[in-house]
Amino acid sequence: MKFAIALFAPAHSPASRRALRFAEATLAGGHEIVRLFFYQDGVHSASANVVCGQDEPNIADEWRTFVSQNALDGVVCIAAALRRGVLNEEEAQRYQKPAANLAAPWELSGLGQLHEANQLADRLICFGGQ
């Protein structure tokens, strides 16, 4: 089965942890993830500046590792990211901001990527939506 996964919650939330564990189980079960789409506060997971307490799991780092190790399509909504200060080099220059903080392997793109993922997948699973 092909899954698209959308995350609306920040990295430190239980929803983000649940989404990550679901994604891991999906691949372990022999299924495919066509795209991970981070939207609303979920874009914070793509920031290279997330710092967790020593006694807390760093779910943002775990997401980065998971996406990289499995060569997944990790997309961050550009509009949501800009509103929350998550910028790649191009956007930082465009808006004359002092630095970029979008961590690899994430890519900024539009909401159309979520629509396309929904068309390609058998199921769209959302975490943290309101």
mmCIF file of the C-alpha atoms, coordinates in Angstrom:
data_MODEL
# 
_entry.id   MODEL 
# 
loop_
_atom_site.group_PDB 
_atom_site.id 
_atom_site.type_symbol 
_atom_site.label_atom_id 
_atom_site.label_alt_id 
_atom_site.label_comp_id 
_atom_site.label_asym_id 
_atom_site.label_entity_id 
_atom_site.label_seq_id 
_atom_site.pdbx_PDB_ins_code 
_atom_site.Cartn_x 
_atom_site.Cartn_y 
_atom_site.Cartn_z 
_atom_site.occupancy 
_atom_site.B_iso_or_equiv 
_atom_site.pdbx_formal_charge 
_atom_site.auth_seq_id 
_atom_site.auth_comp_id 
_atom_site.auth_asym_id 
_atom_site.auth_atom_id 
_atom_site.pdbx_PDB_model_num 
ATOM 1   C CA . MET A 1 1   ? 0.000  0.000  0.000  1.00 0.00 ? 1   MET A CA 1 
ATOM 2   C CA . LYS A 1 2   ? 1.142  3.547  -0.729 1.00 0.00 ? 2   LYS A CA 1 
ATOM 3   C CA . PHE A 1 3   ? 0.830  6.155  2.006  1.00 0.00 ? 3   PHE A CA 1 
ATOM 4   C CA . ALA A 1 4   ? 1.126  9.924  2.057  1.00 0.00 ? 4   ALA A CA 1 
ATOM 5   C CA . ILE A 1 5   ? 1.668  11.362 5.524  1.00 0.00 ? 5   ILE A CA 1 
ATOM 6   C CA . ALA A 1 6   ? 0.848  14.935 6.543  1.00 0.00 ? 6   ALA A CA 1 
ATOM 7   C CA . LEU A 1 7   ? 2.017  16.403 9.838  1.00 0.00 ? 7   LEU A CA 1 
ATOM 8   C CA . PHE A 1 8   ? 0.406  19.555 11.224 1.00 0.00 ? 8   PHE A CA 1 
ATOM 9   C CA . ALA A 1 9   ? 1.953  19.529 14.720 1.00 0.00 ? 9   ALA A CA 1 
ATOM 10  C CA . PRO A 1 10  ? 5.386  20.754 15.918 1.00 0.00 ? 10  PRO A CA 1 
ATOM 11  C CA . ALA A 1 11  ? 8.277  18.386 16.557 1.00 0.00 ? 11  ALA A CA 1 
ATOM 12  C CA . HIS A 1 12  ? 7.909  18.438 20.344 1.00 0.00 ? 12  HIS A CA 1 
ATOM 13  C CA . SER A 1 13  ? 4.279  17.265 20.240 1.00 0.00 ? 13  SER A CA 1 
ATOM 14  C CA . PRO A 1 14  ? 2.975  13.745 20.813 1.00 0.00 ? 14  PRO A CA 1 
ATOM 15  C CA . ALA A 1 15  ? 1.389  13.888 17.339 1.00 0.00 ? 15  ALA A CA 1 
ATOM 16  C CA . SER A 1 16  ? 4.806  14.285 15.716 1.00 0.00 ? 16  SER A CA 1 
ATOM 17  C CA . ARG A 1 17  ? 6.196  11.333 17.637 1.00 0.00 ? 17  ARG A CA 1 
ATOM 18  C CA . ARG A 1 18  ? 3.152  9.225  16.678 1.00 0.00 ? 18  ARG A CA 1 
ATOM 19  C CA . ALA A 1 19  ? 3.521  10.226 13.022 1.00 0.00 ? 19  ALA A CA 1 
ATOM 20  C CA . LEU A 1 20  ? 7.175  9.224  13.027 1.00 0.00 ? 20  LEU A CA 1 
ATOM 21  C CA . ARG A 1 21  ? 6.444  5.855  14.640 1.00 0.00 ? 21  ARG A CA 1 
ATOM 22  C CA . PHE A 1 22  ? 3.635  5.285  12.118 1.00 0.00 ? 22  PHE A CA 1 
ATOM 23  C CA . ALA A 1 23  ? 5.999  6.115  9.241  1.00 0.00 ? 23  ALA A CA 1 
ATOM 24  C CA . GLU A 1 24  ? 8.630  3.728  10.604 1.00 0.00 ? 24  GLU A CA 1 
ATOM 25  C CA . ALA A 1 25  ? 6.045  0.957  10.951 1.00 0.00 ? 25  ALA A CA 1 
ATOM 26  C CA . THR A 1 26  ? 4.762  1.649  7.447  1.00 0.00 ? 26  THR A CA 1 
ATOM 27  C CA . LEU A 1 27  ? 8.150  0.978  5.887  1.00 0.00 ? 27  LEU A CA 1 
ATOM 28  C CA . ALA A 1 28  ? 8.870  -1.933 8.227  1.00 0.00 ? 28  ALA A CA 1 
ATOM 29  C CA . GLY A 1 29  ? 5.605  -3.486 7.070  1.00 0.00 ? 29  GLY A CA 1 
ATOM 30  C CA . GLY A 1 30  ? 6.723  -3.379 3.453  1.00 0.00 ? 30  GLY A CA 1 
ATOM 31  C CA . HIS A 1 31  ? 4.557  -0.445 2.436  1.00 0.00 ? 31  HIS A CA 1 
ATOM 32  C CA . GLU A 1 32  ? 5.616  2.705  0.581  1.00 0.00 ? 32  GLU A CA 1 
ATOM 33  C CA . ILE A 1 33  ? 5.566  6.351  1.640  1.00 0.00 ? 33  ILE A CA 1 
ATOM 34  C CA . VAL A 1 34  ? 5.070  8.499  -1.451 1.00 0.00 ? 34  VAL A CA 1 
ATOM 35  C CA . ARG A 1 35  ? 5.555  11.777 0.408  1.00 0.00 ? 35  ARG A CA 1 
ATOM 36  C CA . LEU A 1 36  ? 5.857  13.314 3.857  1.00 0.00 ? 36  LEU A CA 1 
ATOM 37  C CA . PHE A 1 37  ? 4.236  16.748 3.896  1.00 0.00 ? 37  PHE A CA 1 
ATOM 38  C CA . PHE A 1 38  ? 4.796  19.101 6.822  1.00 0.00 ? 38  PHE A CA 1 
ATOM 39  C CA . TYR A 1 39  ? 2.237  21.872 7.163  1.00 0.00 ? 39  TYR A CA 1 
ATOM 40  C CA . GLN A 1 40  ? 1.152  24.487 9.725  1.00 0.00 ? 40  GLN A CA 1 
ATOM 41  C CA . ASP A 1 41  ? 3.258  24.044 12.906 1.00 0.00 ? 41  ASP A CA 1 
ATOM 42  C CA . GLY A 1 42  ? 4.660  20.809 11.486 1.00 0.00 ? 42  GLY A CA 1 
ATOM 43  C CA . VAL A 1 43  ? 7.156  22.919 9.530  1.00 0.00 ? 43  VAL A CA 1 
ATOM 44  C CA . HIS A 1 44  ? 9.108  23.486 12.753 1.00 0.00 ? 44  HIS A CA 1 
ATOM 45  C CA . SER A 1 45  ? 10.374 19.898 12.418 1.00 0.00 ? 45  SER A CA 1 
ATOM 46  C CA . ALA A 1 46  ? 12.393 21.038 9.396  1.00 0.00 ? 46  ALA A CA 1 
ATOM 47  C CA . SER A 1 47  ? 14.246 23.791 11.253 1.00 0.00 ? 47  SER A CA 1 
ATOM 48  C CA . ALA A 1 48  ? 17.930 23.208 11.898 1.00 0.00 ? 48  ALA A CA 1 
ATOM 49  C CA . ASN A 1 49  ? 17.540 25.362 15.028 1.00 0.00 ? 49  ASN A CA 1 
ATOM 50  C CA . VAL A 1 50  ? 15.313 23.055 17.077 1.00 0.00 ? 50  VAL A CA 1 
ATOM 51  C CA . VAL A 1 51  ? 16.934 22.382 20.449 1.00 0.00 ? 51  VAL A CA 1 
ATOM 52  C CA . CYS A 1 52  ? 15.516 19.900 22.939 1.00 0.00 ? 52  CYS A CA 1 
ATOM 53  C CA . GLY A 1 53  ? 16.209 19.422 26.598 1.00 0.00 ? 53  GLY A CA 1 
ATOM 54  C CA . GLN A 1 54  ? 18.711 16.714 27.476 1.00 0.00 ? 54  GLN A CA 1 
ATOM 55  C CA . ASP A 1 55  ? 15.939 14.580 28.931 1.00 0.00 ? 55  ASP A CA 1 
ATOM 56  C CA . GLU A 1 56  ? 13.678 14.888 25.853 1.00 0.00 ? 56  GLU A CA 1 
ATOM 57  C CA . PRO A 1 57  ? 13.808 12.995 22.572 1.00 0.00 ? 57  PRO A CA 1 
ATOM 58  C CA . ASN A 1 58  ? 14.789 15.158 19.608 1.00 0.00 ? 58  ASN A CA 1 
ATOM 59  C CA . ILE A 1 59  ? 11.994 14.213 17.232 1.00 0.00 ? 59  ILE A CA 1 
ATOM 60  C CA . ALA A 1 60  ? 13.075 16.809 14.641 1.00 0.00 ? 60  ALA A CA 1 
ATOM 61  C CA . ASP A 1 61  ? 16.471 15.086 14.395 1.00 0.00 ? 61  ASP A CA 1 
ATOM 62  C CA . GLU A 1 62  ? 14.765 11.706 14.254 1.00 0.00 ? 62  GLU A CA 1 
ATOM 63  C CA . TRP A 1 63  ? 12.613 12.934 11.344 1.00 0.00 ? 63  TRP A CA 1 
ATOM 64  C CA . ARG A 1 64  ? 15.706 14.167 9.476  1.00 0.00 ? 64  ARG A CA 1 
ATOM 65  C CA . THR A 1 65  ? 17.483 10.861 9.980  1.00 0.00 ? 65  THR A CA 1 
ATOM 66  C CA . PHE A 1 66  ? 14.421 8.853  8.956  1.00 0.00 ? 66  PHE A CA 1 
ATOM 67  C CA . VAL A 1 67  ? 13.871 10.863 5.767  1.00 0.00 ? 67  VAL A CA 1 
ATOM 68  C CA . SER A 1 68  ? 17.562 10.730 4.814  1.00 0.00 ? 68  SER A CA 1 
ATOM 69  C CA . GLN A 1 69  ? 18.140 7.057  5.562  1.00 0.00 ? 69  GLN A CA 1 
ATOM 70  C CA . ASN A 1 70  ? 15.056 6.007  3.617  1.00 0.00 ? 70  ASN A CA 1 
ATOM 71  C CA . ALA A 1 71  ? 15.510 8.505  0.734  1.00 0.00 ? 71  ALA A CA 1 
ATOM 72  C CA . LEU A 1 72  ? 11.970 9.804  1.225  1.00 0.00 ? 72  LEU A CA 1 
ATOM 73  C CA . ASP A 1 73  ? 10.322 12.827 -0.319 1.00 0.00 ? 73  ASP A CA 1 
ATOM 74  C CA . GLY A 1 74  ? 10.163 15.265 2.606  1.00 0.00 ? 74  GLY A CA 1 
ATOM 75  C CA . VAL A 1 75  ? 8.247  18.427 1.703  1.00 0.00 ? 75  VAL A CA 1 
ATOM 76  C CA . VAL A 1 76  ? 7.656  21.493 3.853  1.00 0.00 ? 76  VAL A CA 1 
ATOM 77  C CA . CYS A 1 77  ? 4.854  23.880 2.906  1.00 0.00 ? 77  CYS A CA 1 
ATOM 78  C CA . ILE A 1 78  ? 6.581  27.073 1.813  1.00 0.00 ? 78  ILE A CA 1 
ATOM 79  C CA . ALA A 1 79  ? 3.800  29.441 2.923  1.00 0.00 ? 79  ALA A CA 1 
ATOM 80  C CA . ALA A 1 80  ? 3.581  27.893 6.394  1.00 0.00 ? 80  ALA A CA 1 
ATOM 81  C CA . ALA A 1 81  ? 7.370  27.798 6.673  1.00 0.00 ? 81  ALA A CA 1 
ATOM 82  C CA . LEU A 1 82  ? 7.816  31.462 5.746  1.00 0.00 ? 82  LEU A CA 1 
ATOM 83  C CA . ARG A 1 83  ? 5.223  32.532 8.327  1.00 0.00 ? 83  ARG A CA 1 
ATOM 84  C CA . ARG A 1 84  ? 7.126  30.574 10.977 1.00 0.00 ? 84  ARG A CA 1 
ATOM 85  C CA . GLY A 1 85  ? 10.635 31.651 10.005 1.00 0.00 ? 85  GLY A CA 1 
ATOM 86  C CA . VAL A 1 86  ? 11.772 28.388 8.433  1.00 0.00 ? 86  VAL A CA 1 
ATOM 87  C CA . LEU A 1 87  ? 13.758 29.469 5.360  1.00 0.00 ? 87  LEU A CA 1 
ATOM 88  C CA . ASN A 1 88  ? 16.082 27.906 2.826  1.00 0.00 ? 88  ASN A CA 1 
ATOM 89  C CA . GLU A 1 89  ? 18.972 29.923 1.359  1.00 0.00 ? 89  GLU A CA 1 
ATOM 90  C CA . GLU A 1 90  ? 16.919 31.212 -1.570 1.00 0.00 ? 90  GLU A CA 1 
ATOM 91  C CA . GLU A 1 91  ? 14.059 32.480 0.592  1.00 0.00 ? 91  GLU A CA 1 
ATOM 92  C CA . ALA A 1 92  ? 16.417 34.003 3.161  1.00 0.00 ? 92  ALA A CA 1 
ATOM 93  C CA . GLN A 1 93  ? 18.027 36.021 0.370  1.00 0.00 ? 93  GLN A CA 1 
ATOM 94  C CA . ARG A 1 94  ? 14.701 36.931 -1.226 1.00 0.00 ? 94  ARG A CA 1 
ATOM 95  C CA . TYR A 1 95  ? 13.338 38.326 2.048  1.00 0.00 ? 95  TYR A CA 1 
ATOM 96  C CA . GLN A 1 96  ? 16.702 39.733 3.150  1.00 0.00 ? 96  GLN A CA 1 
ATOM 97  C CA . LYS A 1 97  ? 16.888 37.622 6.303  1.00 0.00 ? 97  LYS A CA 1 
ATOM 98  C CA . PRO A 1 98  ? 20.245 37.029 8.002  1.00 0.00 ? 98  PRO A CA 1 
ATOM 99  C CA . ALA A 1 99  ? 20.262 33.226 7.766  1.00 0.00 ? 99  ALA A CA 1 
ATOM 100 C CA . ALA A 1 100 ? 18.601 30.132 6.426  1.00 0.00 ? 100 ALA A CA 1 
ATOM 101 C CA . ASN A 1 101 ? 17.583 27.372 8.810  1.00 0.00 ? 101 ASN A CA 1 
ATOM 102 C CA . LEU A 1 102 ? 15.879 24.708 6.695  1.00 0.00 ? 102 LEU A CA 1 
ATOM 103 C CA . ALA A 1 103 ? 17.650 21.473 7.517  1.00 0.00 ? 103 ALA A CA 1 
ATOM 104 C CA . ALA A 1 104 ? 18.565 18.924 4.868  1.00 0.00 ? 104 ALA A CA 1 
ATOM 105 C CA . PRO A 1 105 ? 16.912 16.802 3.471  1.00 0.00 ? 105 PRO A CA 1 
ATOM 106 C CA . TRP A 1 106 ? 13.734 18.909 3.577  1.00 0.00 ? 106 TRP A CA 1 
ATOM 107 C CA . GLU A 1 107 ? 12.522 20.858 0.556  1.00 0.00 ? 107 GLU A CA 1 
ATOM 108 C CA . LEU A 1 108 ? 10.197 23.858 0.468  1.00 0.00 ? 108 LEU A CA 1 
ATOM 109 C CA . SER A 1 109 ? 7.277  23.543 -1.922 1.00 0.00 ? 109 SER A CA 1 
ATOM 110 C CA . GLY A 1 110 ? 3.651  24.460 -2.303 1.00 0.00 ? 110 GLY A CA 1 
ATOM 111 C CA . LEU A 1 111 ? 0.432  22.940 -1.061 1.00 0.00 ? 111 LEU A CA 1 
ATOM 112 C CA . GLY A 1 112 ? -0.008 21.354 -4.486 1.00 0.00 ? 112 GLY A CA 1 
ATOM 113 C CA . GLN A 1 113 ? 2.535  18.762 -3.342 1.00 0.00 ? 113 GLN A CA 1 
ATOM 114 C CA . LEU A 1 114 ? 0.052  17.563 -0.718 1.00 0.00 ? 114 LEU A CA 1 
ATOM 115 C CA . HIS A 1 115 ? -2.676 17.332 -3.340 1.00 0.00 ? 115 HIS A CA 1 
ATOM 116 C CA . GLU A 1 116 ? -0.382 15.373 -5.661 1.00 0.00 ? 116 GLU A CA 1 
ATOM 117 C CA . ALA A 1 117 ? 0.647  13.033 -2.837 1.00 0.00 ? 117 ALA A CA 1 
ATOM 118 C CA . ASN A 1 118 ? -3.012 12.382 -2.106 1.00 0.00 ? 118 ASN A CA 1 
ATOM 119 C CA . GLN A 1 119 ? -3.521 11.426 -5.761 1.00 0.00 ? 119 GLN A CA 1 
ATOM 120 C CA . LEU A 1 120 ? -0.494 9.101  -5.806 1.00 0.00 ? 120 LEU A CA 1 
ATOM 121 C CA . ALA A 1 121 ? -1.222 7.366  -2.499 1.00 0.00 ? 121 ALA A CA 1 
ATOM 122 C CA . ASP A 1 122 ? -3.804 4.793  -1.515 1.00 0.00 ? 122 ASP A CA 1 
ATOM 123 C CA . ARG A 1 123 ? -4.195 6.556  1.834  1.00 0.00 ? 123 ARG A CA 1 
ATOM 124 C CA . LEU A 1 124 ? -3.454 10.023 3.197  1.00 0.00 ? 124 LEU A CA 1 
ATOM 125 C CA . ILE A 1 125 ? -2.795 9.880  6.922  1.00 0.00 ? 125 ILE A CA 1 
ATOM 126 C CA . CYS A 1 126 ? -2.809 13.184 8.860  1.00 0.00 ? 126 CYS A CA 1 
ATOM 127 C CA . PHE A 1 127 ? -1.375 13.824 12.313 1.00 0.00 ? 127 PHE A CA 1 
ATOM 128 C CA . GLY A 1 128 ? -2.000 16.830 14.527 1.00 0.00 ? 128 GLY A CA 1 
ATOM 129 C CA . GLY A 1 129 ? -4.720 18.547 12.524 1.00 0.00 ? 129 GLY A CA 1 
ATOM 130 C CA . GLN A 1 130 ? -7.330 20.647 14.242 1.00 0.00 ? 130 GLN A CA 1 
# 
